[in-house]
Amino acid sequence: MTYADAAPVAIALPRLPLGDPHDCTDANDELTLYQTFYDTLVKRREGAYHPHLADGWRVSDDARTWTFDIRAGVAFHDGTACDAAAVAKSLERMAREDKGYTLGSPAVWRQYLGGAEIEADGLTLTVRLTAPMADLLDVLVQGFIVAPSVFDRLDAGETSVICGTGPYRLESAADDRVTATRNPDHFADGSKNDTLVFVLEKDAEERVRMLADGRAQVANSLDPHLGAVPGATLVRFTAPVAIIYLLNSAKGPLQDGRVRRALSLAVDREALIDTVLDGAADPLHGFVSPRHYGAGSDPVPGPDVAAARALLAEAGYPDGLTLTLDCPTRLPDEAQKLTADLGAQLSAIGVTFDVRIHEDREAYAHMVRRKEIGDLCVFDSSPMSTFRVLYEKIDSRTAGAWWQGYRNEAIEALIDAGRVTTDTKARAALYRKAYAELQNDPAWLTLYNPHRAVGLRGDHPDFKMREDGVIDVADLPAFTTDTETANG
């Protein structure tokens, strides 16, 4: 079958967001769309970075100056050249104060690229940072390169204006359907399907039915507990997102590291996973998932109720204490059940919760960003970058959007060392030390990484999801579809 003969491949998503690609997001549906139409300088695969729009790069010994060799002969979908000058303009736009917005946290990219000197000479791009950052590729892996010709329209709010260099070109966009056609000139040339139709379907059960009856060849965000789906392959994987409770280390009882450690010691993560998610998660033993660069491998200590009680008594709470806990109704969607079951576990050491429920999730995020939480709050941590998690969420000198008062000089010294350590293995060793230190002196109450599932029509036993849990359409197998069913 040739590309011209193939029927459209339908991809059912619970959300169909077309936003500004220079805003920061970790939402897998949104990233799936962006990676369909745009390229980045590098791609992450199996924990390492590989050339993409840049076919090579070099970094100075002090990790301040990065030089990228831009791939020759690449054009945007409107025919304009994608040279170093065009790439530089995208990075400069990412660094704007009004860009890089994510839920509750503005200007994410500006804190790394702001003030940088970005120079272009033909196909050579040089980025001179204001501070060392050996992990700059962690940012650039989400640095989508957009044609400068559409910047004005994007700035005017026309987010359906899509012009990148990616493996597919936008054919049409509506609220419930986005159609993309294969870019025959794409340098990677790995896409196996000619036309993709992204279909909005919020109901998970209906996405399964679409997969079973052939109306969809791919269905995202399925229940990992699903049994066999007729005519389809269910790919289960562990998401890198960390389900956690942020702990208020600025005031109240959780200023005391002994109290924070007592909570961590008392929790039976396996039991929580069983009661809250029916087993569909992996215990989270540190501040990042096992799939993160530089993650340690030792389990977090516990559960040990006796040791937790002893720590509370040592901290001045021999009879336990009551903690004020903020809890949203979604993201994570199991937050209320999780809070109830965690409270039941911690009652064994005399800890009780005064729970405040929040229904407006965006307002909740802003409350957390303003550092107005009680003693703790349900949250998640989603960046795949170990450095970004440390710098944005744990370093007291940065005091980032999600930082809640934690201070640890040993961690901050490791962050500083990591900034200037360009050797990959040596930097990973530094982050493993940070991982161990944060197990001993926790900034958060870490719980689990949830399981997720994606469905593919047909038999695809060798298909694997990327470590970030995002569908890369260039990785999809070639589908044999029925034209009538595919078009619905």
C-alpha positions in Angstrom: 0.0 0.0 0.0 1.3 3.4 -0.9 0.8 6.6 1.1 -1.6 7.8 -1.5 -3.7 4.7 -1.2 -4.0 4.8 2.6 -7.1 6.0 4.4 -6.8 8.6 7.1 -5.6 7.4 10.5 -7.8 8.6 13.3 -6.3 9.4 16.7 -8.9 9.8 19.5 -7.8 12.3 22.2 -9.6 13.5 25.4 -8.4 17.0 24.7 -7.7 18.8 21.4 -5.8 21.9 22.5 -4.1 24.0 19.9 -2.3 26.6 21.9 0.9 28.6 21.5 3.8 26.2 21.1 6.1 28.5 23.0 4.1 28.2 26.1 5.3 25.5 28.5 3.2 22.4 28.8 3.6 18.8 30.0 0.1 17.8 28.8 0.6 14.8 26.6 -2.3 15.5 24.2 -0.9 19.0 23.6 2.6 17.8 23.1 1.4 15.1 20.7 -0.1 17.8 18.5 2.9 20.1 18.7 5.3 17.3 17.8 3.2 16.5 14.8 3.7 19.9 13.3 7.0 21.2 14.8 10.5 20.0 15.3 13.0 20.7 18.1 16.7 21.0 18.0 17.1 17.7 19.8 15.0 14.7 20.7 15.1 12.6 23.9 15.2 8.8 23.5 15.9 6.3 26.2 17.4 8.8 28.6 19.8 10.4 26.0 19.6 13.3 23.6 19.9 12.8 19.8 20.3 15.2 16.9 17.1 16.5 15.2 17.0 20.0 13.7 20.5 20.4 15.0 22.7 17.6 13.7 25.4 18.4 16.2 26.2 20.7 19.2 29.1 21.7 21.5 29.2 23.1 24.9 31.9 25.2 26.6 33.7 23.9 29.6 31.9 26.4 31.8 28.5 25.3 30.4 27.6 28.9 29.4 28.1 28.8 25.7 26.3 26.3 23.4 26.9 26.0 19.7 24.5 24.2 17.4 24.9 23.1 13.8 21.5 23.5 12.2 20.6 20.9 9.6 21.0 22.1 6.1 18.1 22.3 3.6 15.2 22.4 6.0 12.2 24.6 5.2 9.1 25.5 7.1 5.8 24.4 5.8 5.3 27.8 4.1 8.5 27.3 2.1 10.7 29.8 4.1 14.1 28.6 5.2 14.7 27.2 8.6 18.3 28.4 9.2 20.1 29.5 12.3 18.5 33.0 12.2 15.0 31.5 12.2 15.8 29.1 15.1 17.3 32.1 17.0 14.0 34.0 16.6 12.0 31.1 18.1 14.3 30.8 21.1 14.1 34.6 21.6 10.3 34.4 21.5 10.3 31.5 24.0 12.3 33.7 26.3 9.8 36.6 26.3 8.2 37.5 29.6 4.7 36.8 28.2 5.6 33.4 26.8 6.3 30.0 28.5 3.1 30.2 30.5 2.0 27.0 32.2 -0.8 26.5 34.7 -0.1 28.9 37.5 3.5 29.6 36.4 4.4 32.3 33.8 7.7 32.7 31.9 9.0 29.2 32.5 11.6 29.4 29.7 12.7 33.0 30.5 14.5 31.8 33.6 16.9 29.9 31.4 17.0 31.8 28.1 16.3 35.3 29.4 19.2 37.6 28.8 21.0 35.1 26.7 23.0 36.3 23.7 21.7 34.3 20.7 23.7 34.7 17.5 23.1 33.2 14.1 25.6 32.8 11.3 24.3 30.8 8.4 23.6 27.4 9.9 25.5 28.0 13.1 23.6 29.0 16.2 25.4 30.2 19.3 23.6 30.6 22.7 25.6 32.4 25.4 23.7 32.0 28.7 23.8 34.4 31.6 24.5 31.4 34.0 25.9 28.0 33.4 23.4 25.3 32.5 24.8 21.9 31.6 21.2 20.7 31.2 20.1 23.2 28.6 19.0 20.3 26.3 16.3 19.6 28.8 14.7 22.9 27.9 15.4 22.7 24.1 13.7 19.3 23.9 10.5 21.3 24.2 11.7 24.3 22.3 9.5 24.0 19.2 10.8 25.9 16.2 8.1 28.0 14.6 8.2 29.9 11.3 8.8 33.6 12.2 6.3 34.5 9.4 3.4 33.5 11.7 4.6 35.1 15.0 2.4 38.2 14.6 -0.7 36.0 14.1 0.2 33.8 17.0 0.7 36.9 19.2 -2.8 38.1 18.0 -4.3 34.9 19.5 -4.7 32.8 16.3 -3.4 29.6 17.8 -4.7 27.5 14.9 -2.0 29.2 12.8 0.5 26.4 12.6 3.7 26.6 10.6 6.7 24.4 11.6 9.1 22.0 9.9 7.5 18.9 11.4 6.7 15.5 10.0 3.1 16.7 9.2 1.5 19.8 7.9 -1.8 21.2 9.1 -4.6 20.6 6.6 -7.6 21.9 8.7 -8.5 22.6 12.3 -11.8 22.7 14.1 -12.8 22.5 17.7 -13.5 18.7 17.4 -11.1 17.7 14.6 -7.6 18.5 13.3 -6.4 17.0 10.1 -2.7 16.7 9.2 -1.0 15.5 6.0 2.5 13.9 5.8 5.3 16.3 5.0 7.1 14.5 2.1 10.2 16.7 2.5 10.7 16.0 6.2 14.4 15.3 6.9 13.6 12.3 9.3 11.3 10.6 6.8 10.1 8.1 9.4 6.3 8.8 9.3 4.4 5.7 8.0 0.9 7.2 7.7 -0.1 9.7 5.0 -3.1 11.5 6.8 -3.8 11.9 10.5 -7.2 13.0 11.9 -7.1 14.0 15.5 -10.6 13.5 16.9 -11.8 15.0 20.2 -13.6 12.4 22.3 -13.7 13.3 26.0 -15.4 10.0 27.1 -12.8 7.3 27.8 -15.3 4.4 27.2 -16.2 5.9 23.8 -12.6 6.1 22.9 -12.3 2.3 23.6 -15.4 1.7 21.4 -13.9 3.7 18.6 -10.7 1.6 18.8 -12.7 -1.6 18.9 -14.9 -0.9 15.9 -12.1 0.7 13.8 -13.3 4.3 14.0 -9.9 5.1 15.6 -6.5 3.6 15.0 -5.0 5.2 18.1 -6.8 6.1 21.3 -5.0 8.0 24.1 -5.6 8.1 27.9 -7.3 4.7 28.3 -7.9 2.9 31.6 -4.8 0.8 32.3 -7.1 -1.8 33.9 -8.8 -2.5 30.6 -8.8 -6.1 29.5 -8.4 -7.1 25.9 -9.9 -4.7 23.3 -11.1 -6.6 20.2 -8.8 -6.1 17.2 -6.4 -3.8 19.2 -3.2 -3.7 21.2 -3.3 -2.0 24.6 0.1 -0.5 25.5 0.5 0.1 29.2 3.2 2.2 30.7 4.3 4.1 33.8 3.9 7.9 33.4 6.9 10.0 34.7 4.5 12.4 36.5 5.0 12.4 40.2 1.9 12.4 42.5 3.0 14.2 45.6 2.0 16.4 48.5 3.9 19.7 48.6 4.9 20.4 52.2 5.0 23.9 53.7 8.5 24.2 55.0 8.2 28.0 55.5 5.9 27.9 58.5 4.0 25.6 60.8 5.0 22.1 61.9 6.5 21.0 58.6 9.3 23.5 59.0 10.8 20.8 61.1 12.6 18.1 58.9 11.8 15.5 61.5 8.1 16.0 61.0 8.4 15.8 57.2 10.5 12.6 57.5 8.0 11.1 59.9 5.2 11.6 57.4 7.3 9.9 54.7 8.2 7.0 57.0 4.6 6.4 58.0 3.2 6.0 54.5 2.7 2.6 53.0 2.8 3.6 49.3 2.0 0.1 48.0 -1.2 0.0 50.1 -2.2 3.5 48.9 -1.7 2.4 45.3 -3.9 -0.6 45.9 -6.8 1.2 47.6 -6.7 4.4 45.6 -5.8 3.2 42.1 -6.4 -0.5 42.3 -2.7 -1.1 41.8 -2.3 1.1 38.7 0.9 2.9 39.8 4.5 2.4 40.8 5.7 3.6 44.2 7.7 6.9 44.0 10.9 6.5 46.0 12.3 10.0 45.3 11.6 13.4 43.9 11.8 12.2 40.3 10.7 8.9 38.7 13.1 6.1 37.9 12.9 7.2 34.2 14.5 10.5 35.0 18.2 11.3 34.4 20.2 10.8 37.6 17.5 9.1 39.6 18.6 6.9 42.4 17.6 3.2 42.7 17.3 2.8 46.5 13.7 2.6 47.9 12.5 5.2 50.3 12.7 4.0 53.9 9.5 2.7 55.5 6.8 2.1 56.2 8.0 2.3 59.8 5.2 3.6 62.2 7.4 3.2 65.3 10.2 5.3 63.9 7.7 7.9 62.6 6.2 8.2 66.1 9.6 8.6 67.6 10.5 11.4 65.2 7.2 13.2 66.0 7.9 12.9 69.7 11.4 14.2 69.3 10.0 17.2 67.3 7.6 18.0 70.2 4.5 16.2 69.1 4.3 13.0 71.2 0.5 13.0 71.0 0.4 13.7 67.3 -0.9 16.9 65.5 -3.5 18.2 63.1 -2.3 19.5 59.7 -4.3 21.8 57.3 -4.4 20.1 53.9 -5.5 21.7 50.6 -7.1 19.3 48.1 -8.3 19.9 44.5 -11.1 17.9 42.9 -9.1 17.1 39.8 -5.5 16.9 38.6 -4.9 14.5 40.0 -8.5 13.2 39.7 -8.1 10.8 42.6 -7.0 13.6 44.9 -9.9 13.4 47.3 -9.8 9.6 47.6 -6.0 9.8 48.0 -6.4 12.3 50.8 -8.9 10.2 52.7 -6.8 7.1 52.5 -3.6 8.9 53.4 -5.4 10.4 56.4 -6.4 6.9 57.5 -2.8 5.7 57.3 -1.3 8.7 59.1 -3.8 8.3 61.9 -1.6 5.5 63.1 1.0 8.1 64.2 -1.6 10.6 65.5 -1.7 12.8 62.5 -5.1 14.1 61.4 -6.1 16.4 58.5 -8.2 19.5 58.4 -9.1 19.3 54.7 -10.0 22.3 52.5 -11.5 21.3 49.1 -10.9 23.4 46.0 -13.0 23.0 42.9 -11.4 25.6 40.7 -8.2 23.9 39.6 -6.6 27.0 38.0 -7.3 29.1 41.1 -5.9 26.3 43.2 -2.6 26.4 41.2 -2.4 30.2 41.6 -2.9 29.7 45.4 0.0 27.3 45.5 2.1 29.6 43.4 1.4 32.4 45.8 2.5 30.1 48.6 -0.8 30.3 50.4 -1.2 26.6 51.2 -1.9 25.3 54.6 0.6 22.7 55.9 0.4 20.6 52.7 -1.4 20.2 49.4 -2.0 17.6 46.8 0.0 18.3 43.6 2.0 16.7 40.8 5.4 17.2 39.4 5.7 16.6 35.7 9.0 18.0 34.1 11.2 15.2 32.7 14.2 17.3 33.6 15.8 16.5 36.9 17.6 19.8 36.9 14.4 21.7 36.3 12.7 20.0 39.2 15.6 20.8 41.5 16.0 24.4 40.3 12.4 25.4 39.9 10.8 23.6 42.9 13.4 22.8 45.5 16.2 25.5 45.4 15.4 28.1 48.0 17.6 30.7 46.1 15.3 30.4 43.1 12.1 30.2 45.2 10.2 29.2 42.1 6.4 28.9 41.6 6.0 25.6 43.4 8.7 26.1 46.0 7.2 26.0 49.5 10.0 27.2 51.8 12.4 24.2 51.7 16.1 24.9 52.3 18.9 22.4 52.2 22.5 23.7 51.6 23.7 20.3 50.5 21.1 20.1 47.8 21.9 23.6 46.6 25.6 22.8 46.4 24.8 19.8 44.2 22.6 22.0 42.0 25.5 24.4 41.6 27.9 21.5 40.8 25.4 20.1 38.3 25.2 23.4 36.5 28.8 23.3 35.4 29.4 19.6 35.0 29.1 18.9 31.3 30.2 15.3 31.6 27.0 13.3 31.5 27.9 10.5 33.8 29.5 12.8 36.4 26.4 15.0 36.4 24.1 12.0 36.8 26.2 11.0 39.9 25.6 14.4 41.4 21.8 14.1 40.9 21.9 10.6 42.5 23.4 12.2 45.6 20.6 14.8 45.6 18.1 12.0 45.2 19.5 10.3 48.4 19.6 13.5 50.3 16.0 14.3 49.5 15.0 10.8 50.7 16.7 11.6 54.1 15.4 15.2 54.3 12.2 15.2 52.1 10.9 18.5 50.5 7.7 16.7 49.5 5.7 13.6 50.5 6.3 11.5 47.4 3.8 8.8 46.6 3.6 7.2 43.1 3.9 7.4 39.3 0.5 6.4 37.8 0.1 3.9 35.1 -1.4 5.0 31.7 -2.5 3.2 28.6 -2.7 3.9 24.9 -4.6 1.7 22.4 -3.4 0.9 18.8 -5.7 -0.8 16.2 -4.2 -4.1 15.1 -1.4 -6.2 16.5 1.7 -4.2 17.6 3.6 -6.2 20.2 6.8 -4.2 19.7 5.4 -0.7 20.1 6.7 1.1 23.1 5.8 4.5 24.5 8.5 7.1 24.9 9.7 7.8 28.5 7.7 11.1 28.7 4.4 9.3 27.9 3.8 11.4 24.8 2.6 9.8 21.5 5.1 10.7 18.8 3.2 10.3 15.5 6.5 9.6 13.7 6.8 6.4 15.8 3.4 5.1 15.0 3.2 1.9 12.9 1.6 1.9 9.5 -2.1 1.2 9.9 -4.3 -0.6 7.4 -7.7 1.2 7.7 -11.1 1.0 6.1 -11.8 4.3 4.4 -15.5 4.5 5.5 -14.8 3.6 9.1 -11.8 5.9 9.4 -13.9 8.8 8.2 -16.7 8.0 10.7 
